[in-house]
C-alpha cells in the first residue's frame, strides 16, 4: 500500500533493480491465508466491499490500486512473475500459513471470503480448552484447503512456493484429536504435562510434518502435470533453533531428512521471531542448521536481519 501501483510498468519497476545483479531469486507473496495477491478462484481477491472506510493509513489507496488493476485485467502476480523470469530471476511464491484471521486493529484483512468464519469447527484449541483465533492444521480439512490454494498458485509457472512459518503460530495446539491420540499412545493427558514435555512436543510436530509431505506431493504432481523439467521447489521460513521450532510443532530435522524442503530459511538467530535485532553474527548460532543441511538436498539460507538497516 506504500506504492499502490496502477500499471504493469509500476509493478515491473520493483523487480527491475535486480537486473544484472548477483541476486538470483525473488520471494513474492502470493497469498496470506485465503486472501490472494493474484486472480484466484478459491481465495478472496481485492478490492473489498466498503474499502473506502478503512481508517488505517494506506489501506484505501491499496484497495483503490487493486480496483484499477482489476478493471484493466492486470494480474500483478503474473506481471511480477513474467518480469522476474525476463531478467533472469527465479520467482518463488510466498504463502502465510497462519494468516486466516487477524485481530484488531488489523481486522480489515478479514474481508471477503473467509474459510475461518465458515469453519469454526477447525479452529485451534488452547491448553485450557478455549478456541483460538487461528485455524488448526491438526484437521485434514484445513490442510486440504491450504494445499488447494498452493496448487492454484503453482498453476502459474513459478519456480517454487514458500511457506511462511514466521507469523502468528501455533498452527497445532491442544486440539481434541491430538490430545486423544497422545493419551491412547502414552496413557497420559498432555494438558497435565509440562508444555515442553519432549514426548508431547515430538508427537504434536507430526502434524506439520504430514502437512509438508502433502505439500511436497502436491507440488510434484503439479510439476508432472505441466511436464516441467525441474520440480517446483518448496521453501520454508522457520524460527531460530531446534528447540524453538519443535515448540511450535516444526520438526526441521524431519523435513530435511525426508527431503520435504528444498530451501530452509531460519528467520532470525534471536528468539520469538525478533526481527529488530541483527542475526547470525555468531557462527555458533548457525551450527545446528549447517550440520543439519550438510550433505543433503536442502539449501540453507540464513535470513538477514534487522528489518530496518542503516
Secondary structure, 3 states (H helix, E strand, C coil): CCCCCCCHHHHHHHHHCCCCCCCCEEEEEEEECCEECCCCCCCEECCCCCHHHCCCCCHHHHHHHHHHHHHCCCCHHHHHHHHHHHCCCEEEEEEECCCCCCCCCCHHHHCCCCHHHHCHHHEEECCCCCEEEEECCCCHHHHHHHHHHHHHHHCCCCCEEEEECCCCCCCCCCCHHHHHHHHHHHCCCHHHCCCCCHHHHHHHHHHHHHHHHHHHHHHHHHHHHCCCCCCCEEEEEECCCHHHHHHCCCCHHHHHHCCCCCEEEECCCCCCCCCCCCCCCCHHHHHHHHHHHCCCCCEECCCCCCCCCC
